[in-house]
Amino acid sequence: MGVVTESVRQLMQTDLRAAMAERDKPRVEVLRSALAAFANAEAVSVDDDHVASGLLGDVARRDLTDDHHTSILVKGCDDLAAASRELRELGLDDEASKLDHQASILRGYLPDGSAGRE
């Protein structure tokens, strides 16, 4: 299953470069945020036992499963949807629509059955 996860990450990185070239700000923001969330989840806690290696005492990052990546994407979609609902309740429909658009971009990277690509 790791191959699928890596291909999703690679797809997102490729799409990020394309979005940057096209100056597609909403897509760039979503992809950067999702890729950063992946990187943060891979970080090793200072409280964890780990073996430092190399001259600078680097430690290996965590390996995330497909389920981890999917849960990160789902959480991102859920967070955007919740923020959108709150903005609508405040009468900020334009801002809420922007978040809805970002959530739809993110849903496009969920596995088949969860959402289709935009």
DSSP file (Angstrom, degrees, kcal/mol; ACC not computed):
  #  RESIDUE AA STRUCTURE BP1 BP2  ACC     N-H-->O    O-->H-N    N-H-->O    O-->H-N    TCO  KAPPA ALPHA  PHI   PSI    X-CA   Y-CA   Z-CA
    1    1 A M    >>        0   0    0      0, 0.0     4,-1.6     0, 0.0     3,-0.6   0.000 360.0 360.0 360.0 -22.3    0.0    0.0    0.0
    2    2 A G  H 3>  +     0   0    0      1,-0.2     4,-2.6     2,-0.2     5,-0.2   0.815 360.0  61.4 -59.4 -30.5    3.0    2.3    0.5
    3    3 A V  H 3> S+     0   0    0      2,-0.2     4,-2.2     1,-0.2    -1,-0.2   0.903 102.5  50.2 -62.8 -41.1    3.3    2.7   -3.3
    4    4 A V  H <> S+     0   0    0     -3,-0.6     4,-2.1     2,-0.2    -2,-0.2   0.936 111.0  49.0 -62.6 -46.4   -0.2    4.2   -3.5
    5    5 A T  H  X S+     0   0    0     -4,-1.6     4,-2.5     1,-0.2    -2,-0.2   0.934 111.0  49.3 -59.2 -47.0    0.6    6.7   -0.8
    6    6 A E  H  X S+     0   0    0     -4,-2.6     4,-3.0     1,-0.2    -1,-0.2   0.889 109.5  52.2 -62.5 -37.9    3.9    7.7   -2.4
    7    7 A S  H  X S+     0   0    0     -4,-2.2     4,-2.6     2,-0.2    -1,-0.2   0.867 108.7  50.7 -67.6 -33.5    2.1    8.1   -5.8
    8    8 A V  H  X S+     0   0    0     -4,-2.1     4,-2.6     2,-0.2    -2,-0.2   0.934 112.4  46.7 -66.0 -44.6   -0.5   10.4   -4.2
    9    9 A R  H  X S+     0   0    0     -4,-2.5     4,-2.5     2,-0.2    -2,-0.2   0.928 113.8  48.0 -61.8 -44.9    2.3   12.5   -2.6
   10   10 A Q  H  X S+     0   0    0     -4,-3.0     4,-2.7     2,-0.2    -2,-0.2   0.911 111.0  51.1 -62.5 -41.6    4.1   12.6   -5.9
   11   11 A L  H  X S+     0   0    0     -4,-2.6     4,-3.0     1,-0.2    -2,-0.2   0.920 110.7  48.7 -60.5 -44.1    0.9   13.6   -7.7
   12   12 A M  H  X S+     0   0    0     -4,-2.6     4,-2.2     2,-0.2    -2,-0.2   0.895 111.8  48.9 -64.6 -39.6    0.3   16.4   -5.2
   13   13 A Q  H  X S+     0   0    0     -4,-2.5     4,-2.0     2,-0.2    -2,-0.2   0.905 113.3  46.8 -66.5 -41.0    3.9   17.6   -5.6
   14   14 A T  H  X S+     0   0    0     -4,-2.7     4,-2.0     1,-0.2    -2,-0.2   0.924 113.4  48.6 -64.5 -44.4    3.6   17.5   -9.4
   15   15 A D  H  X S+     0   0    0     -4,-3.0     4,-2.8     1,-0.2    -2,-0.2   0.843 107.6  56.6 -64.7 -33.3    0.2   19.3   -9.2
   16   16 A L  H  X S+     0   0    0     -4,-2.2     4,-2.5     2,-0.2    -1,-0.2   0.933 106.7  48.3 -63.2 -45.9    1.8   21.9   -6.8
   17   17 A R  H  X S+     0   0    0     -4,-2.0     4,-2.1     1,-0.2    -2,-0.2   0.915 113.8  47.2 -60.9 -41.7    4.4   22.8   -9.4
   18   18 A A  H  X S+     0   0    0     -4,-2.0     4,-2.2     2,-0.2    -2,-0.2   0.914 111.6  50.3 -65.3 -42.8    1.8   23.1  -12.1
   19   19 A A  H  X>S+     0   0    0     -4,-2.8     5,-2.8     1,-0.2     4,-0.6   0.873 109.9  50.9 -64.0 -37.0   -0.5   25.2   -9.9
   20   20 A M  H ><5S+     0   0    0     -4,-2.5     3,-0.7     3,-0.2    -1,-0.2   0.918 110.5  48.6 -66.2 -42.3    2.5   27.5   -9.1
   21   21 A A  H 3<5S+     0   0    0     -4,-2.1    -2,-0.2     1,-0.2    -1,-0.2   0.867 115.1  45.0 -64.1 -35.8    3.2   27.9  -12.8
   22   22 A E  H 3<5S-     0   0    0     -4,-2.2    -1,-0.2    -5,-0.1    -2,-0.2   0.501 109.1-126.4 -84.6  -5.1   -0.5   28.6  -13.4
   23   23 A R  T <<5 +     0   0    0     -3,-0.7     2,-1.4    -4,-0.6    -3,-0.2   0.883  48.7 163.9  57.5  41.3   -0.6   31.0  -10.4
   24   24 A D     >< -     0   0    0     -5,-2.8     4,-2.5     1,-0.2    -1,-0.2  -0.709  14.4-175.4 -89.6  85.9   -3.6   29.0   -9.1
   25   25 A K  H  > S+     0   0    0     -2,-1.4     4,-2.7     1,-0.2     5,-0.2   0.873  75.5  50.5 -57.7 -46.7   -3.4   30.4   -5.6
   26   26 A P  H  > S+     0   0    0      0, 0.0     4,-2.2     0, 0.0    -1,-0.2   0.924 114.0  45.4 -59.8 -42.4   -6.2   28.3   -4.0
   27   27 A R  H  > S+     0   0    0      2,-0.2     4,-2.7     1,-0.2     5,-0.3   0.903 112.5  51.5 -67.0 -40.7   -4.7   25.1   -5.3
   28   28 A V  H  X S+     0   0    0     -4,-2.5     4,-2.7     1,-0.2     5,-0.3   0.937 110.7  48.6 -60.4 -46.7   -1.2   26.1   -4.2
   29   29 A E  H  X S+     0   0    0     -4,-2.7     4,-2.2     1,-0.2    -2,-0.2   0.919 113.7  46.2 -60.2 -45.3   -2.4   26.9   -0.7
   30   30 A V  H  X S+     0   0    0     -4,-2.2     4,-2.5    -5,-0.2     5,-0.2   0.934 115.0  45.6 -64.9 -47.1   -4.3   23.5   -0.4
   31   31 A L  H  X S+     0   0    0     -4,-2.7     4,-2.6     2,-0.2     5,-0.2   0.908 113.3  49.0 -67.1 -41.3   -1.4   21.4   -1.8
   32   32 A R  H  X S+     0   0    0     -4,-2.7     4,-2.2    -5,-0.3    -1,-0.2   0.919 112.6  49.1 -61.8 -42.3    1.2   23.2    0.3
   33   33 A S  H  X S+     0   0    0     -4,-2.2     4,-2.1    -5,-0.3    -2,-0.2   0.922 113.1  45.8 -63.6 -45.2   -0.9   22.7    3.4
   34   34 A A  H  X S+     0   0    0     -4,-2.5     4,-2.1     2,-0.2    -2,-0.2   0.917 113.4  48.6 -66.3 -43.7   -1.6   19.0    2.8
   35   35 A L  H  X S+     0   0    0     -4,-2.6     4,-2.2     1,-0.2    -1,-0.2   0.874 111.6  50.6 -65.2 -35.8    2.1   18.3    2.0
   36   36 A A  H  X S+     0   0    0     -4,-2.2     4,-2.8    -5,-0.2    -1,-0.2   0.880 107.4  53.7 -67.5 -37.6    3.1   20.1    5.1
   37   37 A A  H  X S+     0   0    0     -4,-2.1     4,-2.0     2,-0.2    -2,-0.2   0.893 108.6  49.8 -64.2 -38.8    0.6   18.1    7.2
   38   38 A F  H  X S+     0   0    0     -4,-2.1     4,-1.4     2,-0.2    -2,-0.2   0.947 112.1  47.5 -61.0 -48.1    2.2   14.9    5.8
   39   39 A A  H  X S+     0   0    0     -4,-2.2     4,-0.8     1,-0.2     3,-0.2   0.896 110.9  51.2 -62.5 -41.0    5.7   16.1    6.7
   40   40 A N  H >< S+     0   0    0     -4,-2.8     3,-0.6     1,-0.2    -1,-0.2   0.889 108.1  52.2 -63.4 -38.9    4.5   17.1   10.2
   41   41 A A  H 3< S+     0   0    0     -4,-2.0    -1,-0.2     1,-0.2    -2,-0.2   0.782 107.5  53.3 -68.8 -26.0    3.0   13.7   10.8
   42   42 A E  H 3< S+     0   0    0     -4,-1.4    20,-3.2    -3,-0.2    -1,-0.2   0.666  85.5 109.6 -81.0 -16.9    6.3   12.1    9.7
   43   43 A A  S << S-     0   0    0     -4,-0.8     2,-0.5    -3,-0.6    18,-0.1  -0.285  70.8-124.6 -63.9 144.1    8.3   14.1   12.3
   44   44 A V        -     0   0    0     15,-0.1    -1,-0.1     1,-0.0     2,-0.1  -0.766  24.1-121.1 -91.4 131.3    9.7   12.3   15.2
   45   45 A S    >   -     0   0    0     -2,-0.5     3,-1.0     1,-0.1    -1,-0.0  -0.400  12.7-128.6 -69.1 146.0    8.7   13.6   18.6
   46   46 A V  T 3  S+     0   0    0      1,-0.2    -1,-0.1    -2,-0.1     4,-0.1   0.728 110.5  59.4 -67.2 -19.7   11.6   14.6   20.9
   47   47 A D  T 3  S+     0   0    0      2,-0.1    -1,-0.2     0, 0.0     2,-0.1   0.677  88.0  94.2 -80.8 -18.4    9.9   12.4   23.6
   48   48 A D  S <  S-     0   0    0     -3,-1.0     2,-0.5     1,-0.1    -4,-0.0  -0.419  85.5-111.4 -74.1 148.2   10.2    9.3   21.4
   49   49 A D        +     0   0    0     -2,-0.1     2,-0.3     2,-0.0    -1,-0.1  -0.682  52.6 163.5 -74.5 128.8   13.2    7.0   21.7
   50   50 A H        -     0   0    0     -2,-0.5     2,-0.7    -4,-0.1     9,-0.0  -0.979  39.3-121.8-147.6 158.7   15.2    7.3   18.6
   51   51 A V        -     0   0    0     -2,-0.3     9,-0.4     9,-0.1     2,-0.2  -0.906  26.1-144.9-106.4 116.5   18.6    6.6   17.2
   52   52 A A        -     0   0    0     -2,-0.7     2,-0.3     7,-0.1     7,-0.2  -0.531  22.9-179.4 -77.4 145.0   20.6    9.5   16.0
   53   53 A S  B   > +A   58   0A   0      5,-2.9     5,-1.4    -2,-0.2     3,-0.2  -0.951  34.4  29.8-141.3 161.9   22.8    9.0   13.0
   54   54 A G  T > 5S-     0   0    0     -2,-0.3     3,-1.0     3,-0.2    -2,-0.0  -0.030  98.9 -59.0  79.3 174.3   25.2   10.9   10.9
   55   55 A L  T 3 5S+     0   0    0      1,-0.3    -1,-0.2     2,-0.1     0, 0.0   0.828 135.8  42.9 -62.3 -36.2   27.3   13.9   11.7
   56   56 A L  T 3 5S-     0   0    0     -3,-0.2    -1,-0.3     0, 0.0    -2,-0.1   0.380 113.5-111.0 -95.7   4.1   24.4   16.1   12.8
   57   57 A G  T < 5 +     0   0    0     -3,-1.0    -3,-0.2    -4,-0.2    -2,-0.1   0.849  51.8 179.3  71.2  33.7   22.5   13.4   14.8
   58   58 A D  B   < -A   53   0A   0     -5,-1.4    -5,-2.9    -6,-0.2     2,-0.3  -0.294  14.0-148.3 -65.4 152.1   19.7   13.2   12.3
   59   59 A V        -     0   0    0     -7,-0.2    -7,-0.1   -15,-0.0     2,-0.1  -0.918  22.3-101.8-121.8 151.3   16.9   10.7   13.0
   60   60 A A        -     0   0    0     -9,-0.4     2,-0.1    -2,-0.3     3,-0.1  -0.429  38.2-121.8 -69.2 143.0   14.8    8.8   10.5
   61   61 A R        -     0   0    0      1,-0.1   -18,-0.2    -2,-0.1     2,-0.1  -0.427  34.9 -90.8 -79.6 160.4   11.3   10.2    9.9
   62   62 A R        -     0   0    0    -20,-3.2     2,-0.6    -2,-0.1    -1,-0.1  -0.404  34.3-126.3 -67.8 146.4    8.2    8.0   10.6
   63   63 A D        -     0   0    0     -2,-0.1     2,-0.3    -3,-0.1    -1,-0.1  -0.872  26.0-149.6 -93.0 122.0    6.9    6.0    7.7
   64   64 A L        -     0   0    0     -2,-0.6     2,-0.1   -62,-0.1   -59,-0.1  -0.716   6.2-136.4 -94.0 143.4    3.2    6.8    7.2
   65   65 A T     >  -     0   0    0     -2,-0.3     4,-2.2     1,-0.1     5,-0.2  -0.363  30.7-101.3 -86.4 172.4    0.8    4.3    5.8
   66   66 A D  H  > S+     0   0    0      1,-0.2     4,-2.8     2,-0.2     5,-0.2   0.887 125.0  55.8 -59.2 -38.9   -1.9    4.9    3.2
   67   67 A D  H  > S+     0   0    0      2,-0.2     4,-2.6     1,-0.2    -1,-0.2   0.888 105.6  51.1 -63.2 -38.5   -4.4    5.0    6.1
   68   68 A H  H  > S+     0   0    0      2,-0.2     4,-2.1     1,-0.2    -1,-0.2   0.942 112.1  46.2 -62.0 -47.2   -2.4    7.8    7.8
   69   69 A H  H  X S+     0   0    0     -4,-2.2     4,-2.2     1,-0.2    -2,-0.2   0.917 113.4  49.2 -62.7 -42.7   -2.3    9.8    4.6
   70   70 A T  H  X S+     0   0    0     -4,-2.8     4,-2.9     1,-0.2    -1,-0.2   0.920 110.3  50.5 -62.8 -43.1   -6.0    9.3    3.9
   71   71 A S  H  X S+     0   0    0     -4,-2.6     4,-2.5     1,-0.2    -1,-0.2   0.862 109.0  52.1 -65.7 -33.3   -6.9   10.3    7.5
   72   72 A I  H  X S+     0   0    0     -4,-2.1     4,-2.1     2,-0.2    -1,-0.2   0.917 112.4  45.3 -65.8 -42.9   -4.8   13.5    7.2
   73   73 A L  H  X S+     0   0    0     -4,-2.2     4,-2.3     2,-0.2    -2,-0.2   0.906 113.3  49.5 -67.1 -41.3   -6.6   14.4    3.9
   74   74 A V  H  X S+     0   0    0     -4,-2.9     4,-2.9     2,-0.2    -2,-0.2   0.920 110.4  50.8 -63.9 -43.1  -10.0   13.6    5.5
   75   75 A K  H  X S+     0   0    0     -4,-2.5     4,-2.8     1,-0.2    -1,-0.2   0.906 109.2  51.6 -61.3 -40.9   -9.2   15.7    8.5
   76   76 A G  H  X S+     0   0    0     -4,-2.1     4,-2.3     2,-0.2    -1,-0.2   0.920 111.4  46.8 -60.8 -43.7   -8.2   18.6    6.3
   77   77 A C  H  X S+     0   0    0     -4,-2.3     4,-2.4     2,-0.2    -2,-0.2   0.920 113.3  49.0 -62.8 -44.2  -11.5   18.3    4.4
   78   78 A D  H  X S+     0   0    0     -4,-2.9     4,-2.5     2,-0.2    -2,-0.2   0.906 110.9  49.9 -62.9 -42.2  -13.4   18.1    7.7
   79   79 A D  H  X S+     0   0    0     -4,-2.8     4,-2.3     2,-0.2    -1,-0.2   0.910 112.0  47.6 -63.8 -42.5  -11.6   21.2    9.1
   80   80 A L  H  X S+     0   0    0     -4,-2.3     4,-2.3    -5,-0.2    -2,-0.2   0.901 112.2  49.9 -65.2 -40.1  -12.3   23.2    5.9
   81   81 A A  H  X S+     0   0    0     -4,-2.4     4,-2.3     2,-0.2    -2,-0.2   0.905 111.3  48.9 -65.4 -41.2  -16.0   22.2    6.0
   82   82 A A  H  X S+     0   0    0     -4,-2.5     4,-2.1     2,-0.2    -2,-0.2   0.918 112.4  47.6 -65.1 -43.1  -16.4   23.1    9.6
   83   83 A A  H  X S+     0   0    0     -4,-2.3     4,-2.3     1,-0.2    -1,-0.2   0.887 110.4  53.2 -65.0 -37.9  -14.7   26.5    9.1
   84   84 A S  H  X S+     0   0    0     -4,-2.3     4,-2.4     2,-0.2    -2,-0.2   0.920 108.0  50.0 -62.4 -44.2  -17.0   27.1    6.0
   85   85 A R  H  X S+     0   0    0     -4,-2.3     4,-2.2     1,-0.2    -2,-0.2   0.913 110.4  50.3 -60.7 -42.7  -20.1   26.4    8.1
   86   86 A E  H  X S+     0   0    0     -4,-2.1     4,-1.1     1,-0.2    -1,-0.2   0.902 110.4  49.3 -63.0 -41.0  -18.9   28.8   10.8
   87   87 A L  H  <>S+     0   0    0     -4,-2.3     5,-3.0     1,-0.2     3,-0.3   0.896 109.4  52.0 -66.1 -39.0  -18.3   31.5    8.2
   88   88 A R  H ><5S+     0   0    0     -4,-2.4     3,-1.6     1,-0.2    -1,-0.2   0.900 105.8  54.8 -63.4 -39.5  -21.8   31.0    6.6
   89   89 A E  H 3<5S+     0   0    0     -4,-2.2    -1,-0.2     1,-0.3    -2,-0.2   0.798 108.1  50.0 -62.8 -27.2  -23.3   31.3   10.1
   90   90 A L  T 3<5S-     0   0    0     -4,-1.1    -1,-0.3    -3,-0.3    -2,-0.2   0.410 122.0-109.3 -89.9   1.5  -21.6   34.7   10.3
   91   91 A G  T < 5S+     0   0    0     -3,-1.6     2,-1.0    -4,-0.2     3,-0.2   0.663  78.8 131.9  81.2  16.3  -22.9   35.7    6.9
   92   92 A L     >< +     0   0    0     -5,-3.0     4,-2.2     1,-0.2     5,-0.2  -0.538  18.7 156.5-100.1  66.7  -19.5   35.5    5.2
   93   93 A D  H  >  +     0   0    0     -2,-1.0     4,-2.4     1,-0.2    -1,-0.2   0.843  67.5  54.9 -64.8 -36.6  -20.6   33.5    2.2
   94   94 A D  H  > S+     0   0    0     -3,-0.2     4,-1.6     2,-0.2    -1,-0.2   0.928 111.5  44.1 -64.3 -44.1  -17.8   34.5   -0.1
   95   95 A E  H  > S+     0   0    0      1,-0.2     4,-1.7     2,-0.2    -1,-0.2   0.891 113.1  52.5 -66.0 -38.9  -15.1   33.4    2.3
   96   96 A A  H  X S+     0   0    0     -4,-2.2     4,-2.3     1,-0.2    -2,-0.2   0.888 106.2  53.8 -63.7 -39.0  -17.1   30.2    3.0
   97   97 A S  H  X S+     0   0    0     -4,-2.4     4,-2.3     1,-0.2    -1,-0.2   0.869 104.9  54.4 -64.1 -36.5  -17.2   29.5   -0.7
   98   98 A K  H  X S+     0   0    0     -4,-1.6     4,-2.2     2,-0.2    -1,-0.2   0.912 109.9  46.7 -62.4 -42.4  -13.4   29.8   -0.9
   99   99 A L  H  X S+     0   0    0     -4,-1.7     4,-2.5     2,-0.2    -2,-0.2   0.877 109.8  53.6 -67.9 -36.9  -13.1   27.2    1.8
  100  100 A D  H  X S+     0   0    0     -4,-2.3     4,-2.1     2,-0.2    -2,-0.2   0.905 109.0  49.7 -61.7 -40.7  -15.6   24.9    0.1
  101  101 A H  H  X S+     0   0    0     -4,-2.3     4,-1.9     2,-0.2    -2,-0.2   0.914 110.4  49.7 -64.3 -42.9  -13.5   25.2   -3.1
  102  102 A Q  H  X S+     0   0    0     -4,-2.2     4,-2.3     1,-0.2    -2,-0.2   0.903 109.8  51.5 -63.1 -40.5  -10.3   24.3   -1.2
  103  103 A A  H  X S+     0   0    0     -4,-2.5     4,-2.7     1,-0.2    -1,-0.2   0.886 107.7  52.6 -63.3 -38.3  -12.1   21.3    0.4
  104  104 A S  H  X S+     0   0    0     -4,-2.1     4,-1.0     2,-0.2    -1,-0.2   0.874 108.3  50.9 -67.1 -35.3  -13.2   20.1   -3.1
  105  105 A I  H >< S+     0   0    0     -4,-1.9     3,-0.6     2,-0.2    13,-0.3   0.947 112.6  46.0 -62.7 -47.7   -9.6   20.3   -4.3
  106  106 A L  H >< S+     0   0    0     -4,-2.3     3,-2.0     1,-0.2     4,-0.2   0.891 106.3  58.3 -64.2 -41.1   -8.4   18.3   -1.3
  107  107 A R  H >< S+     0   0    0     -4,-2.7     3,-1.7     1,-0.3    -1,-0.2   0.791  92.4  71.6 -59.8 -26.8  -11.2   15.7   -1.7
  108  108 A G  T << S+     0   0    0     -4,-1.0    -1,-0.3    -3,-0.6    -2,-0.2   0.651  95.2  52.6 -64.0 -14.1   -9.8   15.1   -5.2
  109  109 A Y  T <  S+     0   0    0     -3,-2.0    -1,-0.3    -4,-0.2    -2,-0.2   0.400  84.2 107.4-102.6   0.9   -6.8   13.4   -3.7
  110  110 A L  S <  S-     0   0    0     -3,-1.7     5,-0.2    -4,-0.2     3,-0.1  -0.451  82.3 -90.0 -74.6 153.6   -8.7   11.0   -1.6
  111  111 A P    >>  -     0   0    0      0, 0.0     3,-2.4     0, 0.0     4,-1.0  -0.132  59.1 -72.7 -59.9 159.4   -8.8    7.3   -2.6
  112  112 A D  T 34 S+     0   0    0      1,-0.3     4,-0.1     2,-0.2    -3,-0.0  -0.223 124.1  32.4 -51.0 139.5  -11.5    6.0   -5.0
  113  113 A G  T 34 S+     0   0    0     -3,-0.1    -1,-0.3     2,-0.1     3,-0.1   0.039 109.4  69.5  96.7 -26.3  -14.7    5.7   -3.2
  114  114 A S  T <4 S-     0   0    0     -3,-2.4     2,-0.3     1,-0.4    -2,-0.2   0.862 118.2 -34.9 -88.9 -41.5  -14.0    8.7   -1.0
  115  115 A A     <  -     0   0    0     -4,-1.0    -1,-0.4    -5,-0.2     2,-0.2  -0.941  59.1-109.4-172.5 156.8  -14.2   11.4   -3.6
  116  116 A G        -     0   0    0     -2,-0.3    -6,-0.1    -3,-0.1    -7,-0.1  -0.646  42.8 -96.4 -93.6 155.2  -13.4   11.9   -7.3
  117  117 A R              0   0    0     -2,-0.2    -1,-0.1     1,-0.1   -12,-0.1  -0.422 360.0 360.0 -68.7 145.9  -10.6   14.1   -8.6
  118  118 A E              0   0    0    -13,-0.3    -1,-0.1   -14,-0.2   -13,-0.1   0.456 360.0 360.0 -75.6 360.0  -11.7   17.6   -9.5
